[in-house]
Amino acid sequence: MRIVILADTHGFLDPRVVERVAGAPLIVHAGDVGTGIADELARLGDDLMIVAGNNDPDDCPWPASAERELPGGTLAVMHGHQWPAKQRHRRLRAEFPDARAVVCGHSHRRVLEIDDSPWLLNPGAAGKSRAYGGPGYIELTAEADRWRVEPVVFEPLSRRRR
């Protein structure tokens, strides 16, 4: 199963991300979504899983965390702003000890910690706000006997293309 993992769009989804994620069976957004992005993602994928970030409105329809059973294990998602940076990864793993992978956002920095359990995945920013190293996402392939992750990163957009 192909899962596209995004975060931190803040109301702008890079058009190159849009081109690549279209048709995904599941799109996961780890918070700080912004205006109009949920509707755009709903048109791109078959299923959508979104959690609220610290920059999403208090009355947004998304939960603070979510879990989804996938082939081969559970995927947990939480924005991650709930804890200071030095504690964040340890606390996320403690929050979801039975998950195969935990997805977070908030830092806008791409993280692929797959040597510990559960894995910790942060796709970095998929928009233009603090897209360190360029905007992008993570593609997770979840099969019953094997999970694979692949970061997809684009060059930062020039100011003229924003």
DSSP file (Angstrom, degrees, kcal/mol; ACC not computed):
  #  RESIDUE AA STRUCTURE BP1 BP2  ACC     N-H-->O    O-->H-N    N-H-->O    O-->H-N    TCO  KAPPA ALPHA  PHI   PSI    X-CA   Y-CA   Z-CA
    1    1 A M              0   0    0      0, 0.0   141,-2.6     0, 0.0     2,-0.5   0.000 360.0 360.0 360.0 133.5    0.0    0.0    0.0
    2    2 A R  E     -A  141   0A   0    139,-0.2    24,-1.0   137,-0.0     2,-0.4  -0.797 360.0-176.5 -93.2 123.0    1.3    3.4   -1.0
    3    3 A I  E     -Ab 140  26A   0    137,-3.0   137,-3.1    -2,-0.5     2,-0.5  -0.983  13.6-152.9-122.0 128.8    1.1    6.1    1.7
    4    4 A V  E     -Ab 139  27A   0     22,-2.6    24,-3.5    -2,-0.4     2,-0.5  -0.887  11.8-159.0-100.7 128.0    2.1    9.7    1.2
    5    5 A I  E     +Ab 138  28A   0    133,-3.1   133,-2.2    -2,-0.5     2,-0.3  -0.940  18.3 166.0-115.9 121.3    3.2   11.5    4.4
    6    6 A L  E     + b   0  29A   0     22,-3.3    24,-2.8    -2,-0.5     2,-0.3  -0.797   6.5 172.6-125.3 165.4    3.1   15.3    4.5
    7    7 A A        +     0   0    0    117,-0.3   119,-2.0    -2,-0.3   120,-0.2  -0.974  51.8  27.0-161.5 164.6    3.3   18.0    7.1
    8    8 A D        +     0   0    0     23,-2.3   119,-0.8    -2,-0.3   121,-0.2   0.855  54.3 149.6  51.1  55.0    3.6   21.8    7.7
    9    9 A T    >   -     0   0    0     23,-0.9     3,-1.8    22,-0.3   119,-0.4   0.784  31.9-162.6 -84.2 -29.7    2.0   23.1    4.5
   10   10 A H  T 3  S-     0   0    0     22,-2.7    24,-0.3     1,-0.3    23,-0.2   0.855  74.5 -44.5  49.3  41.4    0.7   26.3    6.3
   11   11 A G  T 3  S+     0   0    0     22,-2.7     2,-0.4    21,-0.2    -1,-0.3   0.503 126.6  87.1  86.7   4.3   -1.8   27.0    3.5
   12   12 A F    <   -     0   0    0     -3,-1.8     2,-0.6    21,-0.3   117,-0.2  -0.951  52.6-168.3-140.0 118.8    0.6   26.3    0.5
   13   13 A L        -     0   0    0     -2,-0.4   114,-0.2   114,-0.1     5,-0.1  -0.928  34.4-115.1-105.8 119.6    1.2   22.9   -1.0
   14   14 A D    >>  -     0   0    0    112,-2.4     4,-1.8    -2,-0.6     3,-0.9  -0.268  19.6-132.3 -54.4 131.0    4.1   22.8   -3.4
   15   15 A P  H 3> S+     0   0    0      0, 0.0     4,-2.0     0, 0.0    -1,-0.2   0.775 105.9  58.2 -61.2 -26.4    2.8   22.1   -7.0
   16   16 A R  H 3> S+     0   0    0      2,-0.2     4,-1.5     1,-0.2     5,-0.1   0.846 105.2  50.4 -71.5 -32.1    5.5   19.5   -7.5
   17   17 A V  H <> S+     0   0    0     -3,-0.9     4,-2.3     2,-0.2     5,-0.2   0.927 107.4  54.4 -66.6 -44.8    4.2   17.6   -4.5
   18   18 A V  H  X S+     0   0    0     -4,-1.8     4,-1.2     1,-0.2    -2,-0.2   0.923 107.7  50.1 -54.0 -47.7    0.7   17.8   -5.9
   19   19 A E  H  < S+     0   0    0     -4,-2.0    -1,-0.2     1,-0.2    -2,-0.2   0.881 115.2  42.7 -59.2 -40.3    1.8   16.2   -9.2
   20   20 A R  H  < S+     0   0    0     -4,-1.5    -1,-0.2     1,-0.2    -2,-0.2   0.778 113.1  48.4 -82.6 -27.4    3.6   13.3   -7.4
   21   21 A V  H >< S+     0   0    0     -4,-2.3     3,-1.9    -5,-0.1    -1,-0.2   0.627  77.8 121.8 -91.3 -12.0    1.0   12.4   -4.7
   22   22 A A  T 3< S+     0   0    0     -4,-1.2    23,-0.2     1,-0.3    22,-0.1  -0.228  77.0  20.5 -54.3 133.7   -2.1   12.3   -7.0
   23   23 A G  T 3  S+     0   0    0     21,-3.8    -1,-0.3     1,-0.3    22,-0.2   0.486  82.7 152.6  87.7   4.4   -3.8    8.9   -6.8
   24   24 A A    <   -     0   0    0     -3,-1.9    22,-2.5    20,-0.4    23,-0.5  -0.440  47.3-137.1 -67.2 138.5   -2.3    7.8   -3.5
   25   25 A P  S    S+     0   0    0      0, 0.0     2,-0.4     0, 0.0    22,-0.3   0.831  91.0  19.1 -63.2 -31.4   -4.5    5.3   -1.7
   26   26 A L  E     -b    3   0A   0    -24,-1.0   -22,-2.6    20,-0.2     2,-0.5  -0.979  64.0-168.3-144.4 128.3   -3.8    7.2    1.6
   27   27 A I  E     -bc   4  48A   0     20,-2.3    22,-2.6    -2,-0.4     2,-0.5  -0.978  11.0-164.0-114.3 127.0   -2.5   10.7    2.2
   28   28 A V  E     -bc   5  49A   0    -24,-3.5   -22,-3.3    -2,-0.5     2,-0.5  -0.932   3.7-168.1-111.8 130.1   -1.4   11.5    5.8
   29   29 A H  E     -bc   6  50A   0     20,-2.9    22,-1.9    -2,-0.5   -22,-0.2  -0.980  10.0-156.5-120.7 121.9   -0.9   15.1    6.9
   30   30 A A        -     0   0    0    -24,-2.8    75,-0.2    -2,-0.5    76,-0.2  -0.095  53.6 -81.4 -93.6  35.6    0.8   15.6   10.3
   31   31 A G  S    S+     0   0    0     20,-0.2   -23,-2.3    -2,-0.1   -22,-0.3  -0.002  96.0  86.7  97.2 167.5   -0.6   19.1   11.1
   32   32 A D        +     0   0    0    -24,-0.2   -22,-2.7   -25,-0.1   -23,-0.9   0.970  55.6 161.0  57.1  60.2   -0.2   22.8   10.4
   33   33 A V        -     0   0    0    -24,-0.2   -22,-2.7   -25,-0.2   -21,-0.3   0.971  22.9-160.6 -76.8 -60.3   -2.4   22.3    7.4
   34   34 A G    >>  -     0   0    0    -24,-0.3     3,-1.1   -23,-0.1     4,-0.5  -0.116  37.2 -30.8  92.0 166.9   -3.7   25.8    6.6
   35   35 A T  T 34 S-     0   0    0      1,-0.2    21,-0.0     2,-0.1     0, 0.0  -0.286 122.2  -1.7 -62.8 129.8   -6.6   27.1    4.6
   36   36 A G  T 3> S+     0   0    0      1,-0.1     4,-1.8    -2,-0.1    -1,-0.2   0.230  97.8 105.9  82.9 -13.2   -7.8   25.0    1.6
   37   37 A I  H <> S+     0   0    0     -3,-1.1     4,-2.8     1,-0.2     5,-0.2   0.897  74.8  54.4 -71.4 -40.5   -5.2   22.3    1.8
   38   38 A A  H  X S+     0   0    0     -4,-0.5     4,-2.2     1,-0.2    -1,-0.2   0.913 110.3  47.7 -60.1 -42.4   -7.5   19.5    3.2
   39   39 A D  H  > S+     0   0    0      2,-0.2     4,-1.3     1,-0.2    -1,-0.2   0.903 112.2  49.9 -64.9 -40.4   -9.9   20.0    0.3
   40   40 A E  H  X S+     0   0    0     -4,-1.8     4,-0.7     1,-0.2     3,-0.3   0.921 112.1  47.1 -63.6 -43.9   -7.0   19.9   -2.2
   41   41 A L  H >X S+     0   0    0     -4,-2.8     4,-1.9     1,-0.2     3,-0.8   0.873 105.4  59.6 -66.0 -37.2   -5.6   16.7   -0.7
   42   42 A A  H 3< S+     0   0    0     -4,-2.2    -1,-0.2     1,-0.3    -2,-0.2   0.831 105.7  49.5 -60.8 -31.8   -9.1   15.1   -0.6
   43   43 A R  H 3< S+     0   0    0     -4,-1.3    -1,-0.3    -3,-0.3    -2,-0.2   0.704 111.6  50.4 -77.8 -19.4   -9.2   15.6   -4.4
   44   44 A L  H << S+     0   0    0     -3,-0.8   -21,-3.8    -4,-0.7   -20,-0.4   0.816 110.8  37.3 -90.1 -32.7   -5.7   14.0   -4.8
   45   45 A G  S  < S-     0   0    0     -4,-1.9     3,-0.1   -22,-0.2   -23,-0.1  -0.709  70.9-122.7-122.8 169.6   -6.0   10.8   -2.9
   46   46 A D  S    S+     0   0    0    -22,-2.5     2,-0.3    -2,-0.2   -20,-0.2   0.835  97.7  16.4 -76.6 -34.7   -8.4    8.0   -2.1
   47   47 A D        -     0   0    0    -23,-0.5   -20,-2.3   -22,-0.3     2,-0.4  -0.979  68.3-154.3-142.6 149.8   -8.3    8.4    1.7
   48   48 A L  E     -c   27   0A   0     -2,-0.3     2,-0.4   -22,-0.2   -20,-0.2  -0.988   8.1-174.2-133.7 135.0   -7.1   11.2    3.9
   49   49 A M  E     +c   28   0A   0    -22,-2.6   -20,-2.9    -2,-0.4     2,-0.4  -0.980  16.5 172.8-129.3 116.8   -5.8   11.2    7.5
   50   50 A I  E     -c   29   0A   0     -2,-0.4     2,-0.3   -22,-0.2   -20,-0.2  -0.969  14.5-166.3-128.7 139.6   -5.1   14.6    9.1
   51   51 A V        -     0   0    0    -22,-1.9   -20,-0.2    -2,-0.4    13,-0.2  -0.901  31.6-104.3-117.7 156.1   -4.1   15.7   12.6
   52   52 A A        -     0   0    0     11,-2.6    27,-0.5    -2,-0.3     2,-0.2  -0.510  31.2-158.2 -79.9 143.4   -4.2   19.2   14.0
   53   53 A G    >   -     0   0    0     -2,-0.2     3,-1.4    26,-0.1   -22,-0.1  -0.591  37.4 -94.8-109.0 177.5   -1.0   21.2   14.5
   54   54 A N  T 3  S+     0   0    0      1,-0.3     4,-0.1    -2,-0.2   -23,-0.0   0.667 124.1  51.3 -69.9 -15.9   -0.4   24.2   16.7
   55   55 A N  T 3  S+     0   0    0      2,-0.1    -1,-0.3     3,-0.0     3,-0.1   0.365  89.2  96.5-101.2   4.2   -1.1   26.6   13.8
   56   56 A D  S <  S-     0   0    0     -3,-1.4    -4,-0.0     1,-0.1     4,-0.0  -0.678  89.6 -92.1 -87.9 148.9   -4.4   25.1   12.9
   57   57 A P    >   -     0   0    0      0, 0.0     3,-2.0     0, 0.0    -1,-0.1  -0.219  28.0-120.3 -61.7 149.3   -7.5   26.7   14.4
   58   58 A D  T 3  S+     0   0    0      1,-0.3    -6,-0.0    -4,-0.1    -2,-0.0   0.798 114.2  51.8 -57.8 -29.3   -8.9   25.4   17.7
   59   59 A D  T 3  S+     0   0    0      2,-0.0    -1,-0.3     0, 0.0    -3,-0.0   0.199  79.6 130.4 -96.2  17.0  -12.2   24.6   16.0
   60   60 A C    <   -     0   0    0     -3,-2.0    -8,-0.1     1,-0.1    -4,-0.0  -0.315  65.8-122.0 -66.3 157.4  -10.6   22.6   13.1
   61   61 A P  S    S+     0   0    0      0, 0.0    -1,-0.1     0, 0.0    -3,-0.0   0.425  78.5  99.9 -83.0   3.0  -12.2   19.2   12.5
   62   62 A W        -     0   0    0      1,-0.1   -11,-0.2   -11,-0.1    -2,-0.1  -0.645  69.8-122.1 -97.1 146.4   -9.0   17.1   13.0
   63   63 A P        -     0   0    0      0, 0.0   -11,-2.6     0, 0.0     3,-0.1  -0.288  22.8-116.0 -75.6 166.9   -8.0   15.2   16.1
   64   64 A A  S    S+     0   0    0    -13,-0.2    15,-0.7     1,-0.2     2,-0.3   0.776  97.8   6.2 -72.5 -27.4   -4.7   15.9   18.0
   65   65 A S  E     -E   78   0B   0     13,-0.2     2,-0.3   -15,-0.1    13,-0.2  -0.977  66.6-173.3-150.8 161.2   -3.6   12.3   17.1
   66   66 A A  E     -E   77   0B   0     11,-2.0    11,-2.8    -2,-0.3     2,-0.3  -0.989   8.7-154.4-154.3 155.6   -4.7    9.4   15.1
   67   67 A E  E     -E   76   0B   0     -2,-0.3     2,-0.4     9,-0.2     9,-0.2  -0.976   8.0-169.1-132.8 148.8   -3.8    5.8   14.4
   68   68 A R  E     -E   75   0B   0      7,-2.4     7,-2.9    -2,-0.3     2,-0.4  -0.993  21.3-130.6-141.0 130.0   -4.4    3.6   11.3
   69   69 A E  E     +E   74   0B   0     -2,-0.4     5,-0.2     5,-0.2    -2,-0.0  -0.678  35.7 174.5 -76.8 128.5   -4.0   -0.1   10.9
   70   70 A L  E >   -E   73   0B   0      3,-3.1     3,-2.2    -2,-0.4     2,-0.2  -0.814  47.0 -68.5-125.2 166.3   -2.0   -0.8    7.7
   71   71 A P  T 3  S+     0   0    0      0, 0.0    75,-0.1     0, 0.0    74,-0.0  -0.435 124.9  12.1 -55.3 121.5   -0.6   -4.0    6.2
   72   72 A G  T 3  S-     0   0    0     -2,-0.2     2,-0.3    70,-0.1    71,-0.1   0.464 130.2 -26.4  90.4   1.8    2.1   -5.0    8.6
   73   73 A G  E <  S-E   70   0B   0     -3,-2.2    -3,-3.1    69,-0.1     2,-0.4  -0.934  77.0 -53.4 153.1-174.7    1.4   -2.7   11.5
   74   74 A T  E     -E   69   0B   0     24,-0.4    26,-2.5    -2,-0.3    27,-1.6  -0.816  31.5-153.4-104.3 136.8    0.0    0.5   12.9
   75   75 A L  E     -Ef  68 101B   0     -7,-2.9    -7,-2.4    -2,-0.4     2,-0.3  -0.949  14.7-165.6-106.2 124.5    0.8    4.0   11.8
   76   76 A A  E     -Ef  67 102B   0     25,-2.5    27,-3.2    -2,-0.5     2,-0.4  -0.865   1.7-164.6-110.3 146.0    0.4    6.7   14.4
   77   77 A V  E     +Ef  66 103B   0    -11,-2.8   -11,-2.0    -2,-0.3     2,-0.3  -0.996  18.9 152.4-136.2 132.5    0.3   10.5   13.7
   78   78 A M  E     -E   65   0B   0     25,-2.4    27,-0.4    -2,-0.4   -13,-0.2  -0.952  44.3-127.1-155.1 139.1    0.7   13.5   16.0
   79   79 A H        -     0   0    0    -15,-0.7    26,-2.5   -27,-0.5    -1,-0.1   0.908  36.2-139.6 -58.5 -45.0    2.0   17.0   15.1
   80   80 A G    >   +     0   0    0     24,-0.2     3,-1.2    26,-0.1    -1,-0.1   0.382  67.8 117.4 104.8  -3.8    4.6   16.9   17.9
   81   81 A H  T 3   +     0   0    0      1,-0.2     4,-0.1     7,-0.0   -28,-0.0   0.584  57.3  85.1 -71.1  -7.5    4.3   20.5   19.2
   82   82 A Q  T 3  S+     0   0    0      2,-0.1    -1,-0.2     6,-0.0    -3,-0.0   0.684  93.0  41.5 -69.3 -17.9    3.1   19.1   22.6
   83   83 A W  S <  S-     0   0    0     -3,-1.2     5,-0.1     2,-0.0     6,-0.0  -0.923  92.2 -96.5-131.4 154.1    6.7   18.6   23.8
   84   84 A P    >>  -     0   0    0      0, 0.0     4,-1.6     0, 0.0     3,-1.4  -0.298  44.1-106.5 -63.7 154.9   10.0   20.5   23.6
   85   85 A A  H 3> S+     0   0    0      1,-0.3     4,-0.5     2,-0.2     3,-0.2   0.850 117.1  56.8 -53.7 -41.5   12.4   19.5   20.8
   86   86 A K  H 34 S+     0   0    0      1,-0.2    -1,-0.3     2,-0.1     4,-0.2   0.755 118.7  32.1 -66.2 -23.3   14.8   17.6   23.1
   87   87 A Q  H <> S+     0   0    0     -3,-1.4     4,-2.7     2,-0.1     5,-0.3   0.583  93.6  96.1-103.9 -14.1   12.1   15.4   24.4
   88   88 A R  H  X S+     0   0    0     -4,-1.6     4,-2.6    -3,-0.2     5,-0.2   0.858  84.9  42.0 -55.2 -52.8    9.8   15.1   21.3
   89   89 A H  H  X S+     0   0    0     -4,-0.5     4,-2.2     1,-0.2    -1,-0.2   0.918 117.1  47.5 -65.7 -43.0   11.0   11.9   19.7
   90   90 A R  H  > S+     0   0    0      1,-0.2     4,-2.0    -4,-0.2    -1,-0.2   0.918 114.4  47.3 -62.5 -42.9   11.3   10.0   23.0
   91   91 A R  H  X S+     0   0    0     -4,-2.7     4,-2.1     2,-0.2    -2,-0.2   0.876 110.1  52.1 -69.2 -37.5    7.8   11.2   24.1
   92   92 A L  H  X S+     0   0    0     -4,-2.6     4,-1.6    -5,-0.3    -1,-0.2   0.920 110.6  48.3 -63.8 -42.8    6.2   10.3   20.7
   93   93 A R  H  < S+     0   0    0     -4,-2.2    -2,-0.2    -5,-0.2    -1,-0.2   0.898 112.3  49.0 -63.3 -39.1    7.6    6.8   20.9
   94   94 A A  H  < S+     0   0    0     -4,-2.0    -1,-0.2     1,-0.2    -2,-0.2   0.848 108.2  54.5 -68.0 -33.7    6.3    6.5   24.5
   95   95 A E  H  < S+     0   0    0     -4,-2.1    -1,-0.2     1,-0.3    -2,-0.2   0.833 122.8  26.7 -67.3 -33.1    2.9    7.8   23.4
   96   96 A F  S >< S+     0   0    0     -4,-1.6     3,-1.3    -5,-0.1    -1,-0.3  -0.509  70.7 156.1-129.6  63.1    2.6    5.1   20.7
   97   97 A P  T 3  S+     0   0    0      0, 0.0    -1,-0.1     0, 0.0    -2,-0.1   0.752  74.8  50.5 -66.3 -24.2    4.7    2.1   21.9
   98   98 A D  T 3  S+     0   0    0     -3,-0.1   -24,-0.4    20,-0.0     2,-0.1   0.467  87.4 105.2 -94.1  -1.2    2.8   -0.4   19.8
   99   99 A A    <   -     0   0    0     -3,-1.3   -24,-0.2    -6,-0.2     3,-0.1  -0.413  65.7-143.2 -74.8 153.7    2.9    1.4   16.5
  100  100 A R  S    S+     0   0    0    -26,-2.5    19,-2.3     1,-0.3     2,-0.3   0.814  88.3   8.5 -81.0 -34.2    5.3    0.3   13.8
  101  101 A A  E     -fg  75 119B   0    -27,-1.6   -25,-2.5    17,-0.2     2,-0.5  -0.996  63.6-151.7-146.8 146.6    5.9    4.0   12.9
  102  102 A V  E     -fg  76 120B   0     17,-2.6    19,-3.0    -2,-0.3     2,-0.4  -0.981  14.2-156.1-118.2 128.5    5.1    7.4   14.4
  103  103 A V  E     +fg  77 121B   0    -27,-3.2   -25,-2.4    -2,-0.5     2,-0.3  -0.863  19.6 165.0-104.5 136.7    4.7   10.4   12.1
  104  104 A C        -     0   0    0     17,-2.4   -25,-0.2    -2,-0.4   -24,-0.2  -0.898  14.0-178.2-139.2 172.5    5.2   13.9   13.3
  105  105 A G        +     0   0    0    -26,-2.5     2,-1.9   -27,-0.4     4,-0.1  -0.204  43.2 101.4-133.4-132.4    5.7   17.4   11.9
  106  106 A H  S    S+     0   0    0    -75,-0.2   -26,-0.1     1,-0.2   -27,-0.1  -0.285  80.0  65.6  77.5 -49.4    6.2   20.8   13.6
  107  107 A S  S    S-     0   0    0     -2,-1.9    -1,-0.2     2,-0.2     3,-0.1   0.704  89.6-139.3 -78.2 -17.6   10.0   21.1   13.2
  108  108 A H        +     0   0    0      1,-0.2    17,-0.9    16,-0.1    24,-0.6   0.596  65.7 120.9  66.6  12.1    9.8   21.4    9.4
  109  109 A R        -     0   0    0     15,-0.2    15,-0.5    -4,-0.1    -1,-0.2  -0.921  68.5-118.8-112.4 130.6   12.9   19.2    9.4
  110  110 A R  E     -H  123   0B   0     -2,-0.5     2,-0.4    22,-0.3    -5,-0.1  -0.437  35.1-179.8 -68.8 131.0   13.0   15.8    7.6
  111  111 A V  E     +H  122   0B   0     11,-2.7    11,-2.6    -2,-0.2     2,-0.3  -0.999  17.6 178.1-136.5 132.2   13.6   12.8   10.0
  112  112 A L  E     +H  121   0B   0     -2,-0.4     2,-1.0     9,-0.2     9,-0.2  -0.740  10.1 169.1-131.2  84.2   13.8    9.1    9.1
  113  113 A E  E     +H  120   0B   0      7,-2.8     7,-2.2    -2,-0.3     3,-0.1  -0.797  14.9 148.2 -97.5  94.8   14.7    7.2   12.3
  114  114 A I        +     0   0    0     -2,-1.0    -1,-0.2     5,-0.2     5,-0.1   0.265  53.9  75.8-114.0  10.3   14.1    3.6   11.2
  115  115 A D  S    S+     0   0    0      3,-0.1     2,-0.2    -3,-0.1    -1,-0.1   0.643  93.1  57.4 -92.8 -16.7   16.7    1.9   13.4
  116  116 A D  S    S-     0   0    0      2,-0.1     4,-0.1    -3,-0.1    -3,-0.0  -0.658  95.8 -84.4-107.5 166.8   14.6    2.2   16.6
  117  117 A S  S    S+     0   0    0     -2,-0.2     2,-0.1     1,-0.1   -16,-0.1  -0.979 110.1  28.1-124.5 133.3   11.1    1.0   17.3
  118  118 A P  S    S-     0   0    0      0, 0.0   -17,-0.2     0, 0.0   -18,-0.1   0.639  99.1-122.7 -70.7 159.9    8.7    2.4   16.6
  119  119 A W  E     -g  101   0B   0    -19,-2.3   -17,-2.6    -2,-0.1     2,-0.5  -0.277  19.3-142.1 -59.3 153.7   10.1    4.3   13.6
  120  120 A L  E     -gH 102 113B   0     -7,-2.2    -7,-2.8   -19,-0.2     2,-0.4  -0.989  20.7-176.6-123.6 123.5    9.9    8.1   13.8
  121  121 A L  E     +gH 103 112B   0    -19,-3.0   -17,-2.4    -2,-0.5    -9,-0.2  -0.974  13.9 173.6-125.8 126.0    9.1    9.9   10.5
  122  122 A N  E     - H   0 111B   0    -11,-2.6   -11,-2.7    -2,-0.4   -17,-0.2  -0.979  15.2-161.5-126.9 118.3    8.9   13.6    9.9
  123  123 A P  E     - H   0 110B   0      0, 0.0   -13,-0.3     0, 0.0  -116,-0.1   0.539  32.9-132.4 -77.1  -4.3    8.5   14.5    6.2
  124  124 A G        -     0   0    0    -15,-0.5  -117,-0.3  -118,-0.1     2,-0.3  -0.287  53.4 -30.0  74.0-173.4    9.6   18.1    6.7
  125  125 A A        -     0   0    0    -17,-0.9    11,-1.7     5,-0.3  -117,-0.2  -0.586  43.8-166.7 -82.4 136.0    7.6   20.9    5.2
  126  126 A A  S    S+     0   0    0   -119,-2.0  -112,-2.4    -2,-0.3  -109,-0.2   0.302  76.6  51.6 -98.8   6.7    5.6   20.2    2.0
  127  127 A G  S    S-     0   0    0   -119,-0.8  -114,-0.1  -120,-0.2  -117,-0.1  -0.092 103.2 -87.5-115.6-144.4    5.0   24.0    1.4
  128  128 A K  S >  S+     0   0    0   -119,-0.4     2,-0.7  -116,-0.2     3,-0.7   0.535  87.5 104.5-112.1 -10.3    7.2   27.0    1.3
  129  129 A S  T 3  S-     0   0    0   -120,-0.3    -2,-0.2     1,-0.3     3,-0.2  -0.644 108.5 -28.3 -79.5 112.3    7.4   28.0    5.0
  130  130 A R  T 3  S+     0   0    0     -2,-0.7     2,-1.8     1,-0.2    -5,-0.3   0.897  77.5 174.3  49.1  50.6   10.8   26.9    6.4
  131  131 A A    X   -     0   0    0     -3,-0.7     3,-2.8    -7,-0.1    -1,-0.2  -0.574  20.7-155.1 -85.4  75.7   11.2   24.0    3.9
  132  132 A Y  T 3  S+     0   0    0     -2,-1.8   -22,-0.3   -24,-0.6    -7,-0.1  -0.303  77.2   4.5 -57.4 125.2   14.7   23.2    5.1
  133  133 A G  T 3  S-     0   0    0    -24,-0.1    -1,-0.3    -2,-0.1   -24,-0.0   0.465 136.1 -57.6  78.2   0.1   16.5   21.5    2.3
  134  134 A G  S <  S-     0   0    0     -3,-2.8    21,-0.2    21,-0.1    -9,-0.1  -0.088  73.0 -64.5 107.2 152.4   13.5   22.0    0.0
  135  135 A P        +     0   0    0      0, 0.0    19,-2.9     0, 0.0     2,-0.3  -0.312  70.0 126.8 -68.0 153.1    9.8   21.0    0.2
  136  136 A G  E     - D   0 153A   0    -11,-1.7     2,-0.3    17,-0.2    17,-0.2  -0.964  38.9-131.5-176.9-165.1    9.0   17.4    0.1
  137  137 A Y  E     - D   0 152A   0     15,-2.2    15,-3.1    -2,-0.3     2,-0.4  -0.923  24.5-107.0-157.8 175.4    7.2   14.4    1.6
  138  138 A I  E     -AD   5 151A   0   -133,-2.2  -133,-3.1    -2,-0.3     2,-0.6  -0.961  20.1-150.5-116.0 135.8    7.8   10.8    2.6
  139  139 A E  E     -AD   4 150A   0     11,-2.8    11,-2.1    -2,-0.4     2,-0.5  -0.938  14.4-166.6-105.5 121.1    6.4    7.9    0.6
  140  140 A L  E     -AD   3 149A   0   -137,-3.1  -137,-3.0    -2,-0.6     2,-0.6  -0.917   8.1-159.9-107.3 128.4    5.8    4.8    2.8
  141  141 A T  E     -AD   2 148A   0      7,-2.8     7,-2.1    -2,-0.5     2,-0.7  -0.947  12.6-164.9-106.2 115.4    5.1    1.5    1.2
  142  142 A A  E     + D   0 147A   0   -141,-2.6     2,-0.3    -2,-0.6     5,-0.2  -0.892  15.7 164.6-108.0 114.2    3.4   -0.7    3.8
  143  143 A E  E >   - D   0 146A   0      3,-2.2     3,-0.6    -2,-0.7   -73,-0.1  -0.866  49.8-106.8-120.8 159.6    3.2   -4.5    3.0
  144  144 A A  T 3  S+     0   0    0     -2,-0.3     3,-0.1     1,-0.2    -1,-0.1   0.834 118.9  27.6 -55.8 -35.6    2.4   -7.2    5.5
  145  145 A D  T 3  S+     0   0    0      1,-0.2     2,-0.3   -74,-0.0    -1,-0.2   0.461 127.4  28.7-107.8  -2.4    6.0   -8.4    5.7
  146  146 A R  E <   -D  143   0A   0     -3,-0.6    -3,-2.2   -75,-0.1     2,-0.4  -0.953  52.5-160.8-162.4 136.4    7.9   -5.2    5.0
  147  147 A W  E     -D  142   0A   0     -2,-0.3     2,-0.4    -5,-0.2    -5,-0.2  -0.955  14.9-172.3-115.0 140.2    7.7   -1.4    5.2
  148  148 A R  E     -D  141   0A   0     -7,-2.1    -7,-2.8    -2,-0.4     2,-0.4  -0.983   6.2-158.6-130.4 143.6    9.9    0.9    3.1
  149  149 A V  E     -D  140   0A   0     -2,-0.4    -9,-0.2    -9,-0.2   -35,-0.0  -0.962   8.1-178.2-122.5 141.5   10.3    4.7    3.4
  150  150 A E  E     -D  139   0A   0    -11,-2.1   -11,-2.8    -2,-0.4     2,-0.3  -0.955  18.5-142.7-138.3 117.3   11.5    7.0    0.7
  151  151 A P  E     -D  138   0A   0      0, 0.0     2,-0.5     0, 0.0   -13,-0.2  -0.594  11.1-158.9 -76.1 140.9   11.9   10.7    1.1
  152  152 A V  E     +D  137   0A   0    -15,-3.1   -15,-2.2    -2,-0.3     2,-0.4  -0.985  16.4 178.8-120.6 118.7   11.1   12.9   -1.9
  153  153 A V  E     -D  136   0A   0     -2,-0.5     2,-0.3   -17,-0.2   -17,-0.2  -0.965  10.9-160.4-128.8 137.4   12.7   16.3   -1.8
  154  154 A F        -     0   0    0    -19,-2.9     3,-0.1    -2,-0.4    -2,-0.0  -0.782  32.4 -96.0-112.1 155.9   12.5   19.2   -4.3
  155  155 A E        -     0   0    0     -2,-0.3   -21,-0.1   -21,-0.2     3,-0.1  -0.404  57.3 -90.6 -61.7 145.3   14.7   22.2   -4.9
  156  156 A P        -     0   0    0      0, 0.0     2,-0.1     0, 0.0    -1,-0.1  -0.308  47.8-105.2 -57.7 143.7   13.3   25.2   -3.1
  157  157 A L        -     0   0    0     -3,-0.1     2,-0.1     1,-0.1     5,-0.1  -0.455  33.5-115.9 -68.3 140.5   11.0   27.3   -5.3
  158  158 A S    >>  -     0   0    0     -2,-0.1     3,-1.1     1,-0.1     4,-0.8  -0.391  30.2-107.3 -69.3 158.4   12.4   30.5   -6.6
  159  159 A R  T 34 S+     0   0    0      1,-0.3     3,-0.5     2,-0.2    -1,-0.1   0.816 119.7  58.3 -59.2 -30.7   10.7   33.6   -5.4
  160  160 A R  T 34 S+     0   0    0      1,-0.2    -1,-0.3     2,-0.1    -3,-0.0   0.808 105.0  49.7 -69.4 -29.6    9.1   34.1   -8.8
  161  161 A R  T <4        0   0    0     -3,-1.1    -1,-0.2     1,-0.2    -2,-0.2   0.582 360.0 360.0 -88.0 -10.0    7.4   30.7   -8.8
  162  162 A R     <        0   0    0     -4,-0.8    -1,-0.2    -3,-0.5    -2,-0.1   0.498 360.0 360.0 -74.2 360.0    5.9   31.1   -5.3
